[in-house]
Amino acid sequence: MNYKIGIFDSGMGGFSILEELRKILPNETFLYYKDSKNNPYGEKTEEELFKITSGIVEYLRIRGCKMIIIACNTATIKCMKKLRHIYKKLIFVGTVPAIKIASDKGFQNTIVMATPATINSERISELIKNNKKENQKFYLLPCKGLADCIEVQNQERIEKLLFKLLSPYQTKQIDSIVLGCTHYSLIKDEISKILCHATLIDGSMGVAQEVKRQLKLNNLEKKGEKQKIRVVTSKLETC
Ligand code: DGL
């Protein structure tokens, strides 16, 4: 079987998911589309985002991808339904903030960090409504600008912005933080420096496991082949 698994994000955020995929799928071929040119997705309109993401899906499809992983919470929430409707032959696996995990683990005071587009979406309200138990509190925190400074690796800005966003919660007995944007998985240490008692909840492993499940279900698992990973980027980068 000569097909590939396509992955995309508005840059390097989806690497956190790719990392988990590498561990549990040793025989697959991955094609990662790193759309740094269009970062941040979280501050775009739904129409803009759909135009961008359908272009990427088309790019991946014509290069032999049968499964597409949307390694981005914002694009999943805003575009996955429409993409599934248009590309009926492709299998899509998306990423949503791991609110269910926080709830199942019985945390009491959880911050959900995500892009403004994700935080303001109906899907977030739905996830909370369907999973929240009595006595559990979820604080929704839109982190405008955070994904962009992670993408350009501006450490000073990341730390300043995180302090501004998280320090007001230092007195609130926060026990957990849902990382509702794949970029935030790359700055776990910086987040823990401000709210050191909170458990960070990252959905990357769950996404990788769902990919494995879907490959099996659709009889697409590769056996005996060497793992291959290729990353393409929409932006010319200087090093
Ligand atoms: N990494 C993306 C997410 O999970 C979005 C970051 C952005 O705003 O571009 O939501």
Residues whose N, C-alpha, C, O or C-beta is under 5 A from the ligand:
A	BS01	DGL	S10 G13 N39 P40 Y41 G42 E43 A71 C72 N73 T74 T115 A147 G180 C181 T182 H183
